[in-house]
Amino acid sequence: MLRILLCLAVCALLAGGPGAAAQTTLNPDISAITRFLVETDDGEKLDQGKREFSKPDLQFQEMELGLQAYLNPYARGDIFLSVQGPDVESAKLGLEEAYVTVLRGLPLDLNLRAGKYRVEFGKLNMTHPHGWAFITQPLVEQRFLGEDGLNDLGLSVSALLPTGDVYTRLTVDVLRGLSVPPAAGIEDTTGTKPLYAFSGRLSSFFTLDDFRDLEVGLSCYTGIQDPYNHERFWYANLDFKYKYRPGTYTSLVVQGEFLLNRRSASQNRQFVPFLNAAGNPEVKTITSSGLYLFADYQFMKIFSVGARYDWAEDPYGADDRASAIGVFLGYYPVEETLALRLQYQNTNTVSPGTTQSVNYIGLQLMFSLGPHKAHPF
Amino acid sequence: MKRIFGILSFVLLFPALSPATVRVVTSLPDLADIAQQIGRDRVKVDFIVQGDQNPHYVEVKPSYMMKLKTADIFFIIGMELEIWAPQLVDGSRNSSLLVVDLSRDIRKLEVPARVMDASAGDVHRYGNPHYWLDPRNIHIIADEMVEALARVSPGDEQFFRANADAYIKVIDGKIAEWEKLMKPFAGKKIVTFHQSWSYLAAWTGLEVAGQVEPKPGIPPSPTHTTELLTLMRQAKIKAIVVEPFYDASAPEQIARSSDAKVLRLSTSVGGVREAKDYITLMDYNLQSLAAALR
């Protein structure tokens, strides 16, 4: 009996005493953000000549679990685990990001990042989808970077350049090269051999006045889409973000990106060889591009409204292209712990011989618990 | 030759003879004013949060990182008021930056007795951080600043100490004046939007009877507003204190239905036109309160 009482006393001390606070401080910050989605579109039966909206269904979209903490005075670690929907029963826990960032102690005040992470390519790619003002991924990101964005294993070095009071950062990455979809498609035949890709971004932040800020960035990425034929592709990307915040609960964000793709290819995405007029195999140089532009206006503490325009060609040909116009509404009843987003989007797809127009309506419910680090500007 | 040698000696010796400039960044403009009073011409002071901005929610902007990149000292209120500060410090890449939490020796109010979770709203686990609104705490803030400034520029310690003492003397004179002004209202009840005024109320003897927010950081709800209105009518509360960055529609609705007045008081320098420094900030706040409670 005495032993049980002693055990209980020790447990009580550990739970409520100073030790509890010390343990909390050493534990990483844990956060979880979960997204659910109800969506419908009228594109399912278009090939049967019918235009009718599909039955809306509540789907599990994603649960992201974040673990973030300083490792020591010089470095911090960030881990994001993700369970992807929509199939709840067979959903598996995946590694979205896991990286260490050395923040201090390196020459020239360099920062070093190693692990698996969302690559600093463009502006939107660095933001987790729960941080977007809209539900759907812009077409240009979807087509050129893939549904999960540019997220790869690699090593990144960044430096602040001496540009006076203007914040200018240069980031260079060496990546494993298996993130971009065409390469991932070929991964099935090459195993998991690294293909190596290189990425870089130069960005500058300008404070225009007390209420207005502007960030512009130029990124480039090069990788190999077909290791058998040594075919390389290049992306160049221009991004900007403008924010006008005249009051605590009023702000306007205008953001856009333009991506230019150039690649040498002997076959298309479906591995069909390109042939010249004489019917012999040929290597084509393909140039295509895409862009998105959106504006998001927060007009009350709990409401925001916005619109987005997308236009994108295909990485393997400019004759396959799509454009979309969407409007979206955000409702944040209690800060950012709970959010509802409603989006309508009309997407027009043009490929050789076919043209399709699809209307989409989505309603997203998101809740967030725990201390999730704020996404920077 | 002798002249050239003389000029060279002067040029080489001048930096050692001239007072060093300590580059200081503060989270709030109030702290910037105090740091300026202590450091005078031997400090270059800048701050992050504007006076009319909610210090709890600050966007992590690269321009703020640039302010810290070249700074020697970053003074913060602490107690998790500036939850955004670590990201700015990390982003500044300034490994020699001295980050000074000024709350170390403050007698803290409203420290939760148990571990709190989000069901209690945005409760600060180390207590209410708005301690700079009790001017008696300026002594502690000034002492911490002198200590930090002297660490960066040891040769100027006496200069900083003398300036701090002179400033504290001025503040002590104002405290006597402010206490005299507020004495008739000791025990009077007020309602505030957020729990920003606990230190000021504890010092002046005012009683904060309730908040427009049902819980810290949580927007007003109809049920809570009705309960608050009943309380205000029963207790004949005359003033609802609202910071410039909060939406005043709910307080104004409550004021219309009761015999109260909405007071737009500022927690920081620059939050209202009259608050040009810490002393005029307190002058404005206390005179406005006194006028409303009369």
Interface residues (C-beta under 8 A of the other chain):
Chain A: A20 T24 R76 L103 R104 G105 D109 N111 L160 D165 V166 Y167 R169 F205 T207 D210 D213 E215 R245 T248 Y249 K301 I302 P333 V334 E335 T337 L369 P371 K373 A374 H375 P376 F377
Chain B: Q50 Q53 N54 E59 V60 K61 P62 S63 M65 M66 K69 I83 W84 Q87 D90 G91 R93 N94 S95 V115 A118 G217 I218 P219 F245 Y246 D247
